[in-house]
Amino acid sequence: MRDDTRFSLLELSISWPLERRMVVIPPRATVAYEPGEWHGALVAVELGEIELECSLGDRYQFATGDVLSLHGLDLCALHNRGVEPVVLVAISRRRGLEPEESFRS
């Protein structure tokens, strides 16, 4: 039996101190990887397929329903090779609310 349910960060109820951001990458577009944009975020591919390009040239693909973290990766770009937009949704701690240095491990 096939299960057509998938995880969605759009449908997840969140509250303070978390925030949700949506990133739309147009068809056949490339976006430079900015590490600060993904710091501590849980990211879901809500629509489409995204290709992550590592600095050494390796490429990895993720599709609708996949959940990942882009924080701390050696990436240089995010590619949408498809003809439809890619929608990424990220949930992270609100900016400026980083834990105190003494609480970090």
C-alpha positions as CSV (number, residue, x, y, z in Angstrom):
1,M,0.0,0.0,0.0
2,R,1.4,3.4,-1.0
3,D,1.5,6.2,1.5
4,D,1.1,9.6,-0.3
5,T,1.5,11.7,2.9
6,R,4.6,13.8,3.1
7,F,6.1,16.0,5.7
8,S,5.5,19.8,5.2
9,L,6.9,22.7,7.2
10,L,4.2,24.9,5.7
11,E,1.6,22.9,7.6
12,L,3.5,22.8,10.8
13,S,2.3,25.1,13.5
14,I,5.1,27.2,14.9
15,S,5.4,30.0,17.5
16,W,7.9,32.3,19.1
17,P,10.9,32.1,19.2
18,L,10.8,30.3,15.8
19,E,10.3,31.8,12.4
20,R,9.4,30.3,9.0
21,R,10.8,31.5,5.7
22,M,9.9,30.5,2.2
23,V,12.5,30.6,-0.6
24,V,11.3,30.3,-4.2
25,I,13.9,29.5,-6.9
26,P,12.5,30.1,-10.4
27,P,12.8,27.5,-13.1
28,R,16.3,26.9,-14.5
29,A,17.7,29.3,-12.0
30,T,20.8,29.2,-9.7
31,V,21.1,30.8,-6.3
32,A,24.5,31.3,-4.6
33,Y,24.8,29.6,-1.3
34,E,24.9,32.1,1.6
35,P,25.7,30.2,4.8
36,G,24.1,32.8,7.1
37,E,20.8,32.4,5.4
38,W,20.6,28.7,6.5
39,H,22.2,29.0,10.0
40,G,20.4,26.5,12.3
41,A,17.5,26.0,9.9
42,L,15.5,22.8,9.2
43,V,14.7,23.0,5.5
44,A,11.9,21.1,3.6
45,V,11.6,20.9,-0.2
46,E,7.9,21.8,-0.5
47,L,7.7,21.7,-4.3
48,G,10.0,20.6,-7.0
49,E,13.6,19.3,-7.0
50,I,16.7,21.1,-5.8
51,E,20.2,20.3,-6.7
52,L,22.9,21.3,-4.2
53,E,26.4,21.9,-5.6
54,C,29.3,21.4,-3.3
55,S,32.5,23.5,-3.6
56,L,34.4,20.5,-4.9
57,G,31.8,20.0,-7.7
58,D,29.8,17.1,-6.2
59,R,26.0,17.5,-6.7
60,Y,23.1,16.1,-4.7
61,Q,19.4,16.2,-5.5
62,F,16.5,16.5,-3.2
63,A,12.8,16.3,-4.1
64,T,9.4,17.3,-2.7
65,G,9.0,16.0,0.8
66,D,12.7,15.8,1.6
67,V,13.9,17.5,4.8
68,L,17.5,18.6,5.4
69,S,19.8,21.1,6.9
70,L,22.0,23.3,4.8
71,H,23.9,24.7,7.8
72,G,27.6,24.0,7.9
73,L,27.8,22.4,4.4
74,D,30.5,23.2,1.9
75,L,28.1,24.3,-0.8
76,C,28.5,27.0,-3.4
77,A,25.1,26.9,-5.2
78,L,21.5,25.7,-5.2
79,H,20.1,24.9,-8.7
80,N,16.6,24.4,-10.0
81,R,17.1,22.4,-13.2
82,G,13.3,22.0,-13.7
83,V,10.6,23.9,-15.5
84,E,8.6,24.6,-12.4
85,P,9.6,26.8,-9.4
86,V,11.3,25.1,-6.4
87,V,9.8,26.1,-3.0
88,L,12.0,25.6,0.1
89,V,10.6,26.3,3.5
90,A,13.0,26.9,6.4
91,I,12.2,27.0,10.1
92,S,14.8,28.4,12.5
93,R,15.3,30.4,15.6
94,R,14.4,34.1,15.1
95,R,17.5,36.1,14.1
96,G,19.0,37.9,17.0
97,L,17.8,35.2,19.5
98,E,20.9,33.0,19.4
99,P,21.6,31.1,22.6
100,E,24.0,32.6,25.1
101,E,27.6,31.6,24.4
102,S,27.6,29.8,27.8
103,F,24.8,27.5,26.7
104,R,26.5,26.3,23.5
105,S,28.2,22.9,23.6
